[in-house]
Amino acid sequence: MSCCFLKRLLPFAALICLGAFPIIVNSQSKPLVVATASIFADMANAIGGDLIEVQSIVPIGGDPHIYEPTPGDVRLLLKADLILKNGLTFEGWLESLIANSGSKAPAITLTEGINPITSSQYQNATDPHAWMDPVNGKVYVQNIRKAFAAMLPEHTAAIDSAAESYLARLDALDAYIREQIRRIDSTKRILITSHDAFHYFGRRYGIQLEAILGTSTDADVRPSDIVRVQEVIRQNKVPAVFLESTINPKLLQQIATDNRIRIGGKLYSDSLGEEGSPAGTYIGMIRHNTDVIVDGLTQSSPNSGMEESGTRSNLIWLLVGILVVLGTGAFLLSTRKKSTR
């Protein structure tokens, strides 16, 4: 947590201590569950339903990697009965926020029990985007179910029923993704995005991942990474690159222009889409991403079309050249015969 943020919270914390903002014991009829991001809030809603109230700290469209908490987040945590967090260094700002808010709500780590992807470059660094694999999503659901059952033991049966229904939907989603990925030529299963949010997805479904940034968007772009990605595009004739909803698209757009390939579409990784949109729920988001990826990677590269066109053009000119040579040769031979008569 940055010193800047702590300075912003100190005056507010002081006002709380002085009684300017009385700490109100949660009096709502439903327990308040605070999730760090919209993805986890949607999972919580699917399992808790009308039994709970759910709010997300990072709004839809926000980037949790670089999110800066506000005094409103302090007030929200003060009222929370339960906090749902991803862990694996996803919310680097959360611990300080909880400490400064004085919240006593238990914080549940939703990735508990998941085998994380670790960095080959940085010791103890893990990829936090475990939810991008819907089978990992089932672990999230089980952790939420356990936390809700402990918080509302009188409603365990309803919570279990909702969780089992949701788990079945995740199994169906996993089968759907496998079926769709088979449509992509095995040599074209290369996904190029802004940051490394899709490694869990790639690991499960056999897709090679290449990104400009690492697992966090809070990093500087290195020229070597741009060179690496462009080399992958050229060597493998990658037909498309993919934008992400929470990241500035300019760099990937420039790479697409420079390599004369298309933008395959917009993917969602760290945030859901707007409510009511195809990516407005967790399951909808993963399905939308799958459809966009498959559509983008099953189309031929614009470059391949240019190369084919260029090849055809070269063949035509070669044939024209041959005909010209043959015609010239025939003419010269005819002229020589006439001169010898």
Stockholm file with secondary structure:
# STOCKHOLM 1.0

chainA/1-341         MSCCFLKRLLPFAALICLGAFPIIVNSQSKPLVVATASIFADMANAIGGDLIEVQSIVPIGGDPHIYEPTPGDVRLLLKADLILKNGLTFEGWLESLIANSGSKAPAITLTEGINPITSSQYQNATDPHAWMDPVNGKVYVQNIRKAFAAMLPEHTAAIDSAAESYLARLDALDAYIREQIRRIDSTKRILITSHDAFHYFGRRYGIQLEAILGTSTDADVRPSDIVRVQEVIRQNKVPAVFLESTINPKLLQQIATDNRIRIGGKLYSDSLGEEGSPAGTYIGMIRHNTDVIVDGLTQSSPNSGMEESGTRSNLIWLLVGILVVLGTGAFLLSTRKKSTR
#=GR chainA/1-341 SS CCHHHHHHHHHHHHHHHHTSSCCCCCCCSSCEEEESSHHHHHHHHHHHGGGCEEEESSCTTCCGGGCCCCHHHHHHHHHCSEEEECCTTSCTTHHHHHHHHTCCCCEEETTTTCCCCBCSSSTTCBCCCGGGSHHHHHHHHHHHHHHHHHHCGGGHHHHHHHHHHHHHHHHHHHHHHHHHHTTSCGGGCEEEEEESCCHHHHHHHTCEEEEEECSSSSSCCCHHHHHHHHHHHHHHTCCEEEEETTSCCHHHHHHHHHTTCEEEEEECSSSCCSTTSTTSSHHHHHHHHHHHHHHHHSSCCHHHHHHHHHHHHHHHHHHHHHHHHHHHHHHHHHHHHHHHC
#=GC SS_cons         CCHHHHHHHHHHHHHHHHTSSCCCCCCCSSCEEEESSHHHHHHHHHHHGGGCEEEESSCTTCCGGGCCCCHHHHHHHHHCSEEEECCTTSCTTHHHHHHHHTCCCCEEETTTTCCCCBCSSSTTCBCCCGGGSHHHHHHHHHHHHHHHHHHCGGGHHHHHHHHHHHHHHHHHHHHHHHHHHTTSCGGGCEEEEEESCCHHHHHHHTCEEEEEECSSSSSCCCHHHHHHHHHHHHHHTCCEEEEETTSCCHHHHHHHHHTTCEEEEEECSSSCCSTTSTTSSHHHHHHHHHHHHHHHHSSCCHHHHHHHHHHHHHHHHHHHHHHHHHHHHHHHHHHHHHHHC
//
